[in-house]
């Protein structure tokens, strides 16, 4: 079995040419892939919704719904938008290549198709798709307030924590589409620097979105957090039920300061710093300063306090 199909990947081939479908089915079957076939755009969307392929090979020019419109419709669906789509076209002019990429395709291959080139391109995009999915699962598990949008500010994906915060802020789908999306679209037009923040007024809470950068040509990454005016110390106090002094000591631990340096900064003895740390470790459920620093940095990051 080829390395392309390490876990029996499923590929949906969409083309109105029986000859092309036959040739691709044979090539991909020899690579160990499971092949699904569709003769037009409507059929492709129906099959993809039921079977959810790992990758789609899509003919650009077909009757009724062409490949560009088929791709756009797929990308509008939450269950299909992350599937990589490779366009197959006999057209080599720039206009149609751009149309395919703007519709949401990740790549294109010209007809007549070179099987070796096709397999190589599929290998790359299947690998990228798996890494992206693994990263998203990891973020879900880690409890990060992360979401992505397209260039128009429309949300493409978000962790459960983001949806929970929107719910607390009474920010329903109408608010996301009618208010948040236009705000982010106008902000993205000005190409904000990574780490910049923008405040948005949800129905009952003030929220902030921190721009984390562009994932690819079609997707932007943000971190969401509640803007409550809290200081870093107050965030740590609340997270671990610390006293003011304990939170101050922990904050300087997170900033890499030694006990002696903390004692000088907070104008207390090193012995007192140690006493505070004993209580901090106990309340946090950790055994050493490394674990305490790591945990506090994570909390500050989730609250948008770190760049």
Buried (B, 14 or more C-beta within 10 A) or exposed (E): EEEBBEEEBBBBBBBBBEEBBEBBBEBBEEBBBBBBBBBBBEBBBEBBEEEEBBBBBBBBBBEEBBBBEBBEBBBEEEEBBBBBBBBBBEBEEEEBBEBBBEBBBBBBBBBEBEBEEBBEBBBEBBEEBBEBEEEBEEBBEEEBBBBBBBBEBBBBBBBEBBBEBBEEBEBEEEBBEEBBBEBBBEBBEEEBEEEEBBEBBBEEBEBBBBBBEBBEEBBBBBBBBBBEEBEBBBBBBBBBEBEEBBBBBBBBBBBEBEBEBBBEBBEBEBEBBEBBBEBBBEBBEBEEBEEBBEBBBBBBBBBBBBE
